């Protein structure tokens, strides 16, 4: 996934309907690369919230157990 792909998913102009997994991977990429801190404020605020809530680490690692618990689904990744 590229930065452009991640933004397309998060802004809603992706070619296909993104899943929760797609959305989390997009956020993780923007956090891992630091791009979320250079884009408009909405990205940084949302990234900070995901980090604060423990869904994604400061290094961009997704905590799939917390995601599944938060969104009441059965997505588990290592």
C-alpha positions as CSV (number, residue, x, y, z in Angstrom):
1,X,0.0,0.0,0.0
2,X,1.3,3.5,-0.9
3,X,0.6,6.7,1.0
4,X,-1.8,7.6,-1.8
5,X,-3.7,4.3,-1.4
6,X,-4.0,4.9,2.3
7,X,-5.4,8.4,1.8
8,X,-7.8,7.1,-0.8
9,X,-9.1,4.6,1.6
10,X,-9.4,7.0,4.5
11,X,-10.9,9.8,2.4
12,X,-13.4,7.5,0.7
13,X,-12.2,7.8,-3.0
14,X,-10.8,4.3,-3.2
15,X,-11.8,2.1,-6.2
16,X,-13.4,-0.4,-3.9
17,X,-15.3,-0.3,-0.6
18,X,-12.6,-0.6,2.1
19,X,-12.9,-3.1,5.0
20,X,-12.1,-2.4,8.6
21,X,-8.8,-4.2,7.9
22,X,-8.1,-1.9,5.0
23,X,-8.8,1.1,7.2
24,X,-6.6,-0.1,10.0
25,X,-3.7,-0.9,7.6
26,X,-4.0,2.6,6.0
27,X,-3.8,4.2,9.4
28,X,-0.9,2.0,10.4
29,X,1.0,2.9,7.3
30,X,0.5,6.6,7.9
31,X,1.6,6.3,11.5
32,X,4.6,4.1,10.6
33,X,5.9,6.5,8.0
34,X,5.1,9.6,9.9
35,X,2.9,10.9,7.1
36,X,-0.1,11.4,9.4
37,X,1.8,14.2,11.2
38,X,2.5,16.1,7.9
39,X,-1.0,15.9,6.4
40,X,-4.0,18.1,7.4
41,X,-4.8,18.1,11.1
42,X,-7.6,15.5,10.8
43,X,-5.0,12.8,10.1
44,X,-2.8,13.7,13.1
45,X,-5.8,13.9,15.5
46,X,-7.2,10.5,14.4
47,X,-3.8,8.9,14.5
48,X,-3.2,10.2,18.0
49,X,-6.5,8.8,19.1
50,X,-5.7,5.4,17.6
51,X,-2.4,5.4,19.4
52,X,-3.9,6.7,22.7
53,X,-6.6,4.0,22.5
54,X,-3.9,1.3,22.0
55,X,-5.3,0.2,18.6
56,X,-2.1,1.1,16.8
57,X,1.4,1.6,18.3
58,X,3.6,4.6,17.7
59,X,5.6,2.4,15.3
60,X,2.5,1.5,13.3
61,X,1.9,-2.0,14.7
62,X,-1.9,-2.9,14.9
63,X,-3.2,-4.5,18.0
64,X,-5.8,-6.7,16.3
65,X,-7.2,-8.0,19.5
66,X,-8.1,-4.5,20.7
67,X,-9.5,-3.7,17.2
68,X,-11.7,-6.8,17.3
69,X,-12.9,-5.9,20.8
70,X,-13.6,-2.3,19.9
71,X,-15.5,-3.0,16.7
72,X,-17.0,-6.3,17.9
73,X,-15.6,-8.4,15.1
74,X,-13.3,-11.4,14.7
75,X,-10.3,-9.9,12.9
76,X,-7.1,-11.3,14.3
77,X,-3.7,-10.8,12.7
78,X,-0.2,-11.4,14.1
